[in-house]
Amino acid sequence: MEQKNNPSYSRTDSSRLVLSDEEWKQRLSPEVYQIARQKGTERPFTSKFETSKEIGTYYCAACGNPLFKSDTKFESGCGWPSFYEPISKSSVIYLPDNSHGMKRTEVECGRCKAHLGHVFEDGPKPTGLRYCINGVVLDFEKAKEAEKKYSGGK
């Protein structure tokens, strides 16, 4: 979790977060900074979340904004964690991305504008969308109720 050195990390504050590039560089690990702030991409099939089946919530690793619930995650085979729907309309921002000779739609965090990945129109029902997200910019918290049931209600 990125919050150790990041005073702006919050899973409850939904206010827009605007920091200078230097501030982000100080608050984020080099890996998260490279993807979130410089629009990088992690190598496919390297994310610990790509094949994870744990139940819980995925957050922006840069700011803590809730992004996706695990029940919207699916195996797409693309090499990155894939989801068919964000938690809310304000969870993500959509931008045209015509880089690398492609026409794509970039997905950014709705709170801090961190680059998350891209969305494509080849996903499963009910949305038909595939949010292809860099696992490095995701933070995960297991669902509390599911954890209690699994551990015998303790």
C-alpha positions as CSV (number, residue, x, y, z in Angstrom):
1,M,0.0,0.0,0.0
2,E,1.3,3.4,-1.0
3,Q,0.0,5.3,2.0
4,K,3.2,4.9,4.1
5,N,4.9,8.0,2.7
6,N,1.9,9.5,1.1
7,P,-0.2,11.9,3.3
8,S,-2.7,12.4,0.4
9,Y,-3.7,8.7,0.4
10,S,-7.2,8.3,1.6
11,R,-9.9,5.7,1.0
12,T,-12.6,8.1,2.2
13,D,-11.7,11.5,0.9
14,S,-13.2,12.0,-2.6
15,S,-12.1,15.5,-3.1
16,R,-10.0,16.2,-6.2
17,L,-6.2,15.8,-5.6
18,V,-3.8,18.1,-7.5
19,L,-0.1,17.8,-6.6
20,S,3.0,19.0,-8.5
21,D,5.1,16.4,-10.3
22,E,7.8,16.8,-7.6
23,E,5.3,16.1,-4.8
24,W,4.1,12.9,-6.6
25,K,7.7,11.8,-7.1
26,Q,8.3,12.1,-3.3
27,R,5.1,10.3,-2.3
28,L,5.0,7.4,-4.7
29,S,7.3,4.4,-5.2
30,P,9.3,4.6,-8.5
31,E,7.2,1.9,-10.1
32,V,3.8,3.6,-9.2
33,Y,5.2,7.0,-10.2
34,Q,6.3,5.7,-13.6
35,I,2.9,4.3,-14.5
36,A,0.6,6.7,-12.7
37,R,2.3,10.0,-13.5
38,Q,4.3,9.2,-16.7
39,K,1.6,7.0,-18.3
40,G,3.9,3.9,-18.3
41,T,2.7,0.3,-18.7
42,E,3.8,-2.7,-16.7
43,R,4.9,-5.8,-18.5
44,P,2.0,-8.2,-19.2
45,F,1.4,-11.2,-16.9
46,T,3.5,-9.6,-14.1
47,S,0.8,-8.2,-11.8
48,K,0.0,-10.1,-8.6
49,F,-3.6,-9.1,-9.3
50,E,-3.9,-10.4,-12.8
51,T,-5.2,-13.9,-11.8
52,S,-6.2,-13.0,-8.2
53,K,-9.7,-14.3,-7.2
54,E,-9.8,-12.7,-3.8
55,I,-13.0,-10.8,-2.8
56,G,-12.6,-7.2,-2.0
57,T,-12.1,-3.7,-3.4
58,Y,-9.4,-2.3,-5.7
59,Y,-8.2,1.2,-5.0
60,C,-5.9,3.7,-6.7
61,A,-2.4,3.1,-5.3
62,A,-1.5,6.8,-5.7
63,C,-4.4,8.3,-3.8
64,G,-6.7,5.6,-2.3
65,N,-9.7,6.3,-4.5
66,P,-12.0,3.3,-4.8
67,L,-11.9,2.0,-8.4
68,F,-13.3,-1.5,-8.9
69,K,-15.0,-4.3,-6.9
70,S,-13.6,-7.8,-7.3
71,D,-17.0,-9.1,-8.5
72,T,-16.5,-7.1,-11.7
73,K,-13.0,-8.6,-12.3
74,F,-12.7,-11.3,-15.0
75,E,-10.0,-13.3,-16.8
76,S,-9.5,-11.6,-20.1
77,G,-6.2,-13.2,-21.1
78,C,-4.7,-9.8,-22.0
79,G,-2.0,-10.0,-19.3
80,W,-3.3,-7.2,-17.0
81,P,-6.1,-7.2,-14.4
82,S,-9.4,-6.7,-16.2
83,F,-12.7,-5.4,-15.0
84,Y,-16.0,-4.8,-16.7
85,E,-17.2,-1.8,-14.6
86,P,-15.8,0.8,-12.2
87,I,-17.4,1.3,-8.7
88,S,-19.0,4.6,-9.7
89,K,-19.2,7.0,-12.6
90,S,-16.8,9.3,-10.7
91,S,-14.2,6.6,-10.0
92,V,-12.5,7.0,-13.4
93,I,-12.0,9.6,-16.1
94,Y,-11.9,8.8,-19.8
95,L,-9.5,10.5,-22.3
96,P,-8.8,9.8,-26.0
97,D,-5.4,8.2,-26.5
98,N,-4.0,8.2,-30.0
99,S,-0.4,7.4,-29.0
100,H,1.6,4.6,-30.6
101,G,-0.5,4.8,-33.8
102,M,-3.6,3.4,-32.0
103,K,-7.1,4.9,-31.2
104,R,-7.8,4.0,-27.6
105,T,-9.5,5.3,-24.5
106,E,-7.3,6.0,-21.6
107,V,-8.6,5.5,-18.1
108,E,-7.4,7.8,-15.2
109,C,-8.3,7.9,-11.6
110,G,-11.2,10.2,-11.0
111,R,-9.6,11.7,-7.9
112,C,-5.9,12.2,-8.7
113,K,-5.8,11.6,-12.5
114,A,-3.3,8.8,-12.2
115,H,-2.9,6.8,-15.4
116,L,-4.6,3.4,-14.8
117,G,-4.7,1.8,-18.2
118,H,-7.3,1.7,-21.0
119,V,-10.8,0.6,-21.7
120,F,-11.9,-1.5,-24.7
121,E,-15.3,-2.5,-26.0
122,D,-14.6,-6.3,-26.1
123,G,-15.6,-7.2,-22.5
124,P,-18.3,-9.4,-21.1
125,K,-21.9,-8.6,-20.3
126,P,-23.5,-6.6,-18.7
127,T,-21.3,-3.7,-19.9
128,G,-19.4,-5.2,-22.9
129,L,-16.3,-3.2,-21.6
130,R,-12.9,-4.4,-20.6
131,Y,-10.9,-2.1,-18.3
132,C,-7.4,-3.2,-18.8
133,I,-5.6,-1.9,-15.7
134,N,-1.9,-1.8,-14.6
135,G,-1.7,-3.8,-11.4
136,V,1.1,-1.6,-10.1
137,V,-1.4,1.3,-9.7
138,L,-3.9,-0.9,-7.8
139,D,-4.1,-1.3,-4.1
140,F,-6.4,-4.1,-2.7
141,E,-8.3,-4.7,0.5
142,K,-10.0,-8.0,1.2
143,A,-13.7,-7.8,2.0
144,K,-14.2,-7.9,5.7
145,E,-17.4,-10.1,5.8
146,A,-15.8,-12.6,3.4
147,E,-12.7,-12.7,5.6
148,K,-14.8,-13.3,8.7
149,K,-16.7,-16.2,7.1
150,Y,-13.5,-17.7,5.7
151,S,-11.7,-17.6,9.1
152,G,-14.6,-19.0,11.0
153,G,-16.3,-15.8,12.1
154,K,-13.5,-14.6,14.3
